[in-house]
């Protein structure tokens, strides 16, 4: 693993160095796409190598006394210089078209005069590689590659049936063949290595962005629901037989907020709700949403659990303890907390801004327990009391008239049963 990281760091450093060099030689447009950057980079490697190689052949053909090839190489050098100028002026397509014609014409002339043994034809593979990594469409790249292969085979069969026009020293020809072939493949390797480095960087960046998006999605939705959402474009809805719902809000929040600046208000709510988020994560529960100064959390959703009421009540006690012993942004707060248990419907709503929410009488009644409650107390219904009475100290508080429900028995939870 360590070796892989070191290798990746070395590739990134080398790629960064080459990027700096290429930007000096061929400034890549700031708005260039990754595919365009590969095209510019491949051309930035190939064009200088091509020009230098033709300077070498210019002197070689002069030494071998082949004036036609001397003239051809002078023209080729000028073409590569023109290609560099086009490239620097963001005329990538014209630069590639010009050099592609040069490769084909120059290869045919060299094979006609000197034969297959010089190895100049292998530069066609370099050209094909530059085309493959270019920004051209897939169809254009495929057609250009097939044309290049066709010319390569044509040159090969021509060389088999036709002797070269000029006889040169065989040892010199073999030596130049080694140099030519090696330089063609080394240049190809340089392009592949560099483009692979760019691909590695992009893949690493893509992985980072993927992790960020996954983290963001999991902050918005339960992990199990986010997996369903990615795999299912239909409606996501579940009926859960047993769950517990908690609502908590700040006592006298409206008059207190009137004395605070917007920044102070947001900082206070962020601080207290961040504390509640820590507790939600600690107990493995699901924060559903915040509405103003109200915090909603559920137990037993989306994954059912038998102890949903007990664990939510324990969290409520710890919320209460935390609030009682802590000042938030300089303010001592008191919370009304209400809990109810029962069946709920859970699902995802929205198309652009997804929201995981709960519905049903159980949720509405939990909200009523909070709104009809008292500051500093945890108020529960009979449904929750029946589930936790053996584990927590519950003090009966008589009945309360709940809109739409009538008289309901309520209890206050004051602590856990010892032992």
C-alpha positions as CSV (number, residue, x, y, z in Angstrom):
1,X,0.0,0.0,0.0
2,X,2.8,2.4,1.0
3,X,4.6,1.6,-2.3
4,X,1.5,2.3,-4.3
5,X,1.1,5.7,-2.6
6,X,4.7,6.6,-3.2
7,X,4.4,5.6,-6.8
8,X,1.2,7.7,-7.2
9,X,3.0,10.7,-5.6
10,X,5.9,10.3,-8.0
11,X,3.5,10.2,-11.0
12,X,1.7,13.3,-9.8
13,X,5.0,15.2,-9.3
14,X,6.2,14.2,-12.7
15,X,2.9,15.0,-14.3
16,X,2.9,18.4,-12.6
17,X,6.4,19.1,-13.8
18,X,5.4,18.2,-17.4
19,X,2.3,20.3,-17.1
20,X,4.4,23.3,-16.2
21,X,6.8,22.6,-19.1
22,X,4.0,22.1,-21.6
23,X,2.2,25.3,-20.4
24,X,5.3,27.2,-21.2
25,X,5.7,25.6,-24.6
26,X,2.0,25.2,-25.5
27,X,-0.3,27.2,-23.1
28,X,-3.4,25.0,-22.6
29,X,-6.7,27.0,-22.6
30,X,-8.0,27.5,-19.1
31,X,-11.4,26.2,-20.1
32,X,-10.0,23.1,-21.8
33,X,-11.8,19.8,-21.1
34,X,-9.8,16.9,-19.8
35,X,-9.9,15.4,-23.3
36,X,-8.6,18.6,-24.8
37,X,-5.8,18.7,-22.2
38,X,-4.7,15.2,-23.3
39,X,-4.8,16.3,-26.9
40,X,-2.7,19.4,-26.3
41,X,-0.3,17.5,-24.1
42,X,0.2,14.7,-26.7
43,X,0.8,17.2,-29.4
44,X,3.2,19.2,-27.2
45,X,5.3,16.0,-26.9
46,X,5.0,14.8,-30.5
47,X,5.7,18.1,-32.3
48,X,9.2,18.9,-30.8
49,X,10.3,15.2,-31.2
50,X,9.1,15.3,-34.8
51,X,11.0,18.5,-35.6
52,X,14.2,17.3,-33.9
53,X,14.0,13.9,-35.7
54,X,13.6,15.5,-39.1
55,X,16.6,17.7,-38.4
56,X,18.6,14.5,-37.8
57,X,17.3,13.0,-41.0
58,X,18.0,16.2,-42.9
59,X,21.8,15.7,-42.2
60,X,21.5,12.0,-42.7
61,X,20.0,12.3,-46.2
62,X,22.4,15.0,-47.1
63,X,25.2,12.6,-46.1
64,X,23.7,9.8,-48.2
65,X,23.3,12.3,-51.1
66,X,19.5,12.0,-51.5
67,X,18.5,15.6,-52.4
68,X,14.8,14.8,-52.8
69,X,14.7,13.7,-49.2
70,X,16.7,16.6,-48.0
71,X,14.1,19.0,-49.5
72,X,11.3,16.8,-48.1
73,X,12.9,17.1,-44.6
74,X,13.2,20.8,-44.9
75,X,9.5,21.0,-45.8
76,X,8.7,18.6,-42.9
77,X,10.6,20.7,-40.4
78,X,8.7,23.8,-41.5
79,X,5.4,21.8,-41.2
80,X,6.2,20.9,-37.6
81,X,7.1,24.5,-36.8
82,X,3.8,25.6,-38.3
83,X,2.1,22.9,-36.3
84,X,3.7,24.3,-33.1
85,X,2.5,27.8,-34.0
86,X,-1.0,26.5,-34.7
87,X,-1.0,24.7,-31.4
88,X,0.1,27.8,-29.5
89,X,-2.8,29.6,-31.1
90,X,-5.3,26.9,-30.0
91,X,-5.7,25.5,-33.5
92,X,-5.3,21.9,-32.4
93,X,-7.3,20.3,-35.2
94,X,-5.4,22.1,-38.0
95,X,-2.1,21.2,-36.3
96,X,-3.0,17.5,-36.2
97,X,-4.3,17.5,-39.8
98,X,-1.2,19.2,-41.1
99,X,1.2,16.8,-39.3
100,X,-0.9,13.7,-40.2
101,X,-0.4,14.5,-43.9
102,X,3.3,15.1,-43.3
103,X,3.7,11.7,-41.6
104,X,2.0,9.8,-44.5
105,X,3.7,11.7,-47.3
106,X,7.1,11.7,-45.7
107,X,6.9,8.0,-44.9
108,X,6.0,7.1,-48.4
109,X,8.9,9.1,-49.8
110,X,11.4,7.6,-47.5
111,X,10.2,4.0,-48.2
112,X,10.3,4.8,-51.9
113,X,13.9,6.0,-51.8
114,X,15.5,4.1,-49.0
115,X,13.1,1.2,-48.3
116,X,11.6,-0.4,-45.2
117,X,14.8,-0.8,-43.4
118,X,15.1,2.8,-42.2
119,X,12.1,2.3,-39.8
120,X,10.5,5.7,-40.5
121,X,7.1,4.0,-40.9
122,X,7.0,3.3,-37.1
123,X,6.3,7.0,-36.5
124,X,2.9,6.2,-37.9
125,X,2.2,4.4,-34.6
126,X,3.1,7.6,-32.8
127,X,0.7,9.5,-34.9
128,X,-2.1,7.0,-34.3
129,X,-1.5,7.2,-30.6
130,X,-1.8,11.0,-30.7
131,X,-5.1,10.6,-32.6
132,X,-6.4,8.0,-30.1
133,X,-5.9,10.3,-27.1
134,X,-7.1,13.4,-29.0
135,X,-10.4,15.3,-28.5
136,X,-11.7,14.2,-31.9
137,X,-15.0,12.3,-31.9
138,X,-14.8,8.5,-31.6
139,X,-15.8,8.1,-35.2
140,X,-13.1,10.5,-36.4
141,X,-10.5,8.7,-34.3
142,X,-11.5,5.3,-35.5
143,X,-11.5,6.3,-39.2
144,X,-8.1,8.0,-38.9
145,X,-6.6,5.0,-37.2
146,X,-8.0,2.6,-39.8
147,X,-6.6,4.9,-42.6
148,X,-3.2,4.9,-40.9
149,X,-3.1,1.1,-40.6
150,X,-4.1,0.9,-44.2
151,X,-1.2,3.1,-45.3
152,X,1.2,1.1,-43.1
153,X,0.2,-2.1,-44.7
154,X,0.4,-0.5,-48.1
155,X,3.9,0.7,-47.5
156,X,4.9,-2.7,-46.2
157,X,3.6,-4.6,-49.3
158,X,5.1,-2.0,-51.6
159,X,8.5,-2.4,-49.9
160,X,8.3,-6.2,-50.3
161,X,7.8,-6.0,-54.0
162,X,9.9,-2.9,-54.9
163,X,13.6,-2.4,-54.2
164,X,14.7,1.0,-52.8
165,X,15.7,3.7,-55.3
166,X,19.0,4.4,-53.4
167,X,21.4,1.8,-52.1
168,X,23.0,2.8,-48.7
169,X,25.5,1.2,-46.5
170,X,23.7,-1.7,-44.7
171,X,25.5,-1.2,-41.4
172,X,24.6,2.5,-41.4
173,X,21.0,1.6,-42.3
174,X,20.7,-0.9,-39.5
175,X,22.1,1.7,-37.0
176,X,19.7,4.4,-38.1
177,X,16.9,1.8,-38.0
178,X,17.7,1.1,-34.3
179,X,17.7,4.9,-33.5
180,X,14.6,5.6,-35.5
181,X,12.6,2.7,-34.1
182,X,13.7,3.4,-30.5
183,X,12.8,7.1,-30.8
184,X,9.4,6.3,-32.2
185,X,8.6,3.9,-29.4
186,X,10.2,6.1,-26.7
187,X,8.1,9.1,-27.8
188,X,5.0,6.9,-27.9
189,X,5.8,5.7,-24.3
190,X,6.2,9.3,-23.2
191,X,2.8,10.2,-24.5
192,X,1.2,7.1,-22.9
193,X,3.0,7.7,-19.6
194,X,1.9,11.3,-19.5
195,X,-1.7,10.7,-20.5
196,X,-1.8,7.8,-18.0
197,X,-0.6,10.3,-15.3
198,X,-3.4,12.7,-16.3
199,X,-5.9,9.8,-16.2
200,X,-4.7,8.8,-12.7
201,X,-5.1,12.4,-11.4
202,X,-8.6,12.6,-12.9
203,X,-9.6,9.3,-11.5
204,X,-8.2,10.2,-8.1
205,X,-10.1,13.5,-8.2
206,X,-13.2,11.7,-9.4
207,X,-13.0,9.3,-6.4
208,X,-12.6,12.3,-4.0
209,X,-15.7,14.0,-5.5
210,X,-17.6,10.7,-5.4
211,X,-16.8,10.3,-1.7
212,X,-17.9,13.9,-1.1
213,X,-21.2,13.4,-2.9
214,X,-21.7,10.1,-1.1
215,X,-21.0,11.8,2.3
216,X,-23.4,14.7,1.4
217,X,-26.1,12.3,0.4
218,X,-25.7,10.2,3.5
219,X,-25.9,13.4,5.6
220,X,-29.3,14.2,3.9
221,X,-30.7,10.7,3.8
222,X,-30.2,7.5,5.9
223,X,-27.5,5.3,4.3
224,X,-29.9,2.5,3.5
225,X,-32.3,4.9,1.8
226,X,-29.5,6.6,-0.2
227,X,-28.6,3.1,-1.6
228,X,-32.3,2.5,-2.5
229,X,-32.5,5.9,-4.1
230,X,-29.5,5.3,-6.3
231,X,-30.8,1.9,-7.4
232,X,-34.5,2.7,-7.6
233,X,-36.1,5.6,-9.5
234,X,-39.6,4.7,-8.2
235,X,-41.3,5.8,-5.0
236,X,-39.5,4.9,-1.8
237,X,-41.9,4.2,1.0
238,X,-42.0,1.8,4.0
239,X,-44.6,0.9,6.6
240,X,-42.9,0.3,10.0
241,X,-44.9,-1.4,12.7
242,X,-43.0,0.0,15.7
243,X,-41.0,3.2,16.0
244,X,-40.5,6.0,18.4
245,X,-40.5,9.7,17.5
246,X,-39.0,12.6,19.5
247,X,-39.7,16.3,19.1
248,X,-37.7,18.9,21.1
249,X,-38.0,22.7,20.9
250,X,-36.7,25.7,22.9
251,X,-38.9,27.2,25.5
252,X,-39.6,31.0,25.0
253,X,-37.6,30.9,21.8
254,X,-39.5,33.7,20.0
255,X,-38.9,36.5,22.6
256,X,-35.3,35.3,23.0
257,X,-34.6,35.4,19.3
258,X,-36.0,39.0,19.1
259,X,-33.0,40.2,21.2
260,X,-30.4,38.4,19.0
261,X,-28.7,39.3,15.7
262,X,-29.3,36.8,12.8
263,X,-25.7,35.6,13.2
264,X,-26.1,35.0,16.9
265,X,-29.4,33.1,16.4
266,X,-27.9,30.8,13.8
267,X,-24.8,30.2,15.9
268,X,-26.9,29.3,18.9
269,X,-29.1,26.8,17.0
270,X,-26.2,25.3,15.2
271,X,-24.3,24.7,18.5
272,X,-27.2,23.1,20.3
273,X,-28.4,21.0,17.3
274,X,-24.8,19.9,16.6
275,X,-24.7,18.5,20.2
276,X,-28.0,16.7,19.5
277,X,-26.5,15.3,16.2
278,X,-23.6,13.8,18.2
279,X,-26.1,12.1,20.5
280,X,-28.2,10.9,17.5
281,X,-25.1,9.3,16.0
282,X,-24.0,7.9,19.4
283,X,-27.3,6.0,19.8
284,X,-27.6,5.0,16.2
285,X,-30.8,6.9,15.6
286,X,-32.0,8.9,12.6
287,X,-32.3,12.7,12.6
288,X,-35.3,13.5,10.4
289,X,-35.1,17.3,10.3
290,X,-35.1,20.6,12.1
291,X,-37.9,23.1,11.8
292,X,-36.9,26.5,13.2
293,X,-36.0,25.7,16.8
294,X,-37.6,22.3,16.7
295,X,-35.5,19.1,16.5
296,X,-37.0,15.8,15.3
297,X,-35.3,12.4,15.7
298,X,-36.7,8.9,15.2
299,X,-35.7,5.5,16.5
300,X,-36.5,2.2,14.6
301,X,-36.4,3.8,11.1
302,X,-35.4,3.0,8.5
303,X,-34.0,-0.2,10.2
304,X,-36.5,-1.6,12.7
305,X,-35.2,-2.3,16.2
306,X,-36.9,-3.8,19.3
307,X,-35.5,-1.3,21.7
308,X,-36.6,1.8,19.8
309,X,-38.5,3.4,22.7
310,X,-35.8,2.6,25.3
311,X,-32.9,4.0,23.3
312,X,-34.7,7.1,22.3
313,X,-35.7,7.8,25.9
314,X,-32.1,7.4,27.0
315,X,-31.0,9.9,24.4
316,X,-33.7,12.3,25.6
317,X,-32.4,12.1,29.1
318,X,-28.9,12.8,27.8
319,X,-30.2,15.7,25.7
320,X,-31.8,17.1,28.9
321,X,-28.6,16.7,30.9
322,X,-26.5,18.3,28.2
323,X,-28.8,21.4,28.0
324,X,-29.1,21.8,31.8
325,X,-25.3,21.8,32.2
326,X,-24.3,23.9,29.2
327,X,-24.7,27.5,28.1
328,X,-25.2,27.9,24.3
329,X,-23.7,31.1,22.9
330,X,-24.0,32.6,26.4
331,X,-27.7,31.5,26.9
332,X,-29.1,28.9,29.2
333,X,-31.8,27.0,27.4
334,X,-34.8,24.9,28.4
335,X,-36.3,22.3,26.0
336,X,-39.8,20.8,25.8
337,X,-39.3,17.2,24.7
338,X,-42.2,14.9,23.6
339,X,-42.0,11.2,22.6
340,X,-44.6,8.8,21.2
341,X,-44.3,5.3,19.8
342,X,-46.3,3.4,17.2
343,X,-46.5,2.6,13.5
344,X,-45.2,5.1,10.9
345,X,-44.9,5.5,7.2
346,X,-41.4,6.5,6.1
347,X,-40.3,7.6,2.6
348,X,-38.5,10.0,0.3
349,X,-40.3,13.0,-1.2
350,X,-39.1,15.5,-3.7
351,X,-37.3,15.4,-7.1
352,X,-34.5,18.0,-6.7
353,X,-34.1,18.4,-2.9
354,X,-34.7,15.0,-1.5
355,X,-36.2,14.7,2.0
356,X,-36.6,11.6,4.1
357,X,-39.7,12.1,6.3
358,X,-42.2,10.3,8.5
359,X,-46.0,10.4,8.5
360,X,-48.9,9.1,10.5
361,X,-50.8,9.6,13.7
362,X,-47.7,8.5,15.7
363,X,-45.7,11.4,14.4
364,X,-48.5,13.9,14.9
365,X,-49.1,12.7,18.5
366,X,-45.3,13.0,19.3
367,X,-45.4,16.6,18.1
368,X,-48.4,17.3,20.4
369,X,-46.5,15.8,23.3
370,X,-43.8,18.4,22.7
371,X,-46.1,21.3,22.2
372,X,-48.3,20.5,25.2
373,X,-45.2,19.8,27.4
374,X,-43.3,21.8,29.9
375,X,-39.8,23.2,29.8
376,X,-37.1,20.8,31.2
377,X,-39.4,17.8,31.1
378,X,-39.7,14.7,28.8
379,X,-43.3,14.0,28.2
380,X,-44.5,10.6,26.8
381,X,-47.7,8.9,25.8
382,X,-49.2,5.7,27.1
383,X,-47.8,3.9,24.0
384,X,-44.2,4.8,24.9
385,X,-44.9,4.3,28.7
386,X,-45.9,0.7,28.0
387,X,-42.6,0.0,26.3
388,X,-40.2,1.7,28.8
389,X,-42.0,1.5,32.2
390,X,-39.7,-1.3,33.4
391,X,-36.5,0.6,32.4
392,X,-37.2,4.2,33.3
393,X,-38.8,6.2,36.1
394,X,-42.1,7.5,34.7
395,X,-44.2,9.9,36.8
396,X,-47.9,10.1,35.8
397,X,-49.2,13.6,35.0
398,X,-52.9,12.9,34.5
399,X,-54.4,13.7,31.1
400,X,-54.1,16.5,28.6
401,X,-56.6,17.5,25.9
402,X,-54.9,16.9,22.6
403,X,-56.5,18.4,19.4
404,X,-58.0,15.7,17.3
405,X,-57.3,13.1,20.0
406,X,-59.2,14.2,23.0
407,X,-58.0,13.4,26.6
408,X,-54.7,11.5,26.6
409,X,-52.8,10.1,29.6
410,X,-49.2,11.5,29.9
411,X,-46.1,10.7,31.9
412,X,-42.9,12.5,32.6
413,X,-39.6,10.6,32.4
414,X,-37.2,11.6,35.2
415,X,-34.5,9.0,34.9
416,X,-33.4,5.4,34.3
417,X,-34.2,2.6,36.7
418,X,-31.1,1.7,38.8
419,X,-29.6,-1.7,38.3
